Amino acid sequence: MKIDFKGQVALVTGATRGIGKQIAEDLEKAGAKVLLTGTDKTLIEKLNKQAKAKKKKKQYYCVDFTNDSSVSVFLQQIENVPRIDVCVNNAGINNLDFVEDSKEKDWDDILAVNLKGPYLLTRLLARKMKKNRYGRIINISSIMSIVSRPKRSIYSTTKAGIVGFTKAVSNELAGHRILVNAVSPGIIITDLTRKNLTDKERRSLARQIPAGRLGVPSEISSVVLFLASKLNTYLTGKNIVVDGGFIDI
Ligand SMILES: NC(=O)c1ccc[n+]([C@@H]2O[C@H](COP(=O)([O-])OP(=O)(O)OC[C@H]3O[C@@H](n4cnc5c(N)ncnc54)[C@H](OP(=O)(O)O)[C@@H]3O)[C@@H](O)[C@H]2O)c1
């Protein structure tokens, strides 16, 4: 058995850093043509130039899910791609605050990136995938969809929401050979965790994780690649937790 994406097109949002970047690299290595997003226009132009020079099967798009006009340009670009086999809704943000201190703008922004972006892409791609009678959608949620900690009320709302969305959409699409799952990482070493957890907090959390350490992006990517591949034929509507045994479910 081999994971092989030759001849397939895979879209990964938030693929310039962290977990998304790892998933993109692994999909590319496994033969997929990858369509990737980031928010920094200058970086996207640079990455596209590099990809072209190296004759890579790779295209970067600039999209900021908190900006309506940026989103509509991006959706039009994706509409024009004839076939997309795999979509990984990975882009995500988390601004920490106690609920009473939180700002309405944070609510709007976190919902826009973590929930509305995946909804808009799924709506567009469901039509395309149905036409092609094939598709795999993976939504990156979090253990914060199941458990939570202080200052994560908005983030947890979105991550639980995306699991509900995953289940609902999987019911509608399973009959069209389109499988939709969520992956919920535990604590993975990326910019997001470096921003939101101090070294001391990370060390203390590592002691509470049965695996004895935080995870790394490749440990999420390998699960995503299975779900996104043709090896997955019957797993849909699930929230797969990848957390070193951290939470009890
Ligand atoms: N790291 C963890 O421990 C952990 C745990 C559970 C779940 N997750 C989830 O895993 C996913 C990836 O997390 P990560 O740790 O890899 O995060 P990260 O290193 O902070 O990377 C986030 C990615 O999302 C993109 N992004 C940020 N704001 C955006 C916006 N407004 N519009 C569109 N894209 C935007 C970023 O693009 P730019 O580079 O252009 O800013 C970047 O590519 C997220 O959904 C996160 O909630 C992470």
The ligand as an ORCA input file, in Angstrom:
! r2SCAN-3c Opt
* xyz 0 1
  N      -0.242     24.387     16.540
  C      -1.080     23.753     17.315
  O      -0.752     23.315     18.442
  C      -2.488     23.506     16.866
  C      -3.311     22.736     17.680
  C      -4.601     22.491     17.292
  C      -5.070     22.996     16.106
  N      -4.270     23.753     15.332
  C      -4.831     24.261     14.079
  O      -3.990     23.902     13.009
  C      -4.067     24.888     11.984
  C      -2.665     25.369     11.649
  O      -2.076     25.882     12.830
  P      -0.516     26.272     12.920
  O      -0.135     26.057     14.327
  O       0.240     25.650     11.815
  O      -0.664     27.867     12.691
  P       0.400     28.945     12.173
  O       1.783     28.413     12.214
  O       0.070     30.184     12.933
  O      -0.023     29.128     10.630
  C      -1.313     29.612     10.342
  C      -1.552     29.651      8.850
  O      -2.841     30.260      8.637
  C      -2.710     31.385      7.772
  N      -3.574     32.500      8.166
  C      -3.459     33.273      9.288
  N      -4.379     34.258      9.253
  C      -5.056     34.119      8.098
  C      -6.111     34.852      7.476
  N      -6.617     35.957      8.035
  N      -6.559     34.429      6.294
  C      -6.033     33.334      5.684
  N      -5.039     32.603      6.199
  C      -4.554     33.000      7.395
  C      -1.258     31.832      7.935
  O      -0.874     32.542      6.773
  P       0.336     33.635      6.877
  O       1.583     32.847      7.079
  O       0.303     34.334      5.596
  O       0.002     34.505      8.046
  C      -0.537     30.499      8.115
  O      -0.217     29.940      6.867
  C      -4.977     25.985     12.520
  O      -6.299     25.789     12.048
  C      -4.928     25.773     14.019
  O      -6.070     26.261     14.678
  C      -2.980     24.024     15.679
*
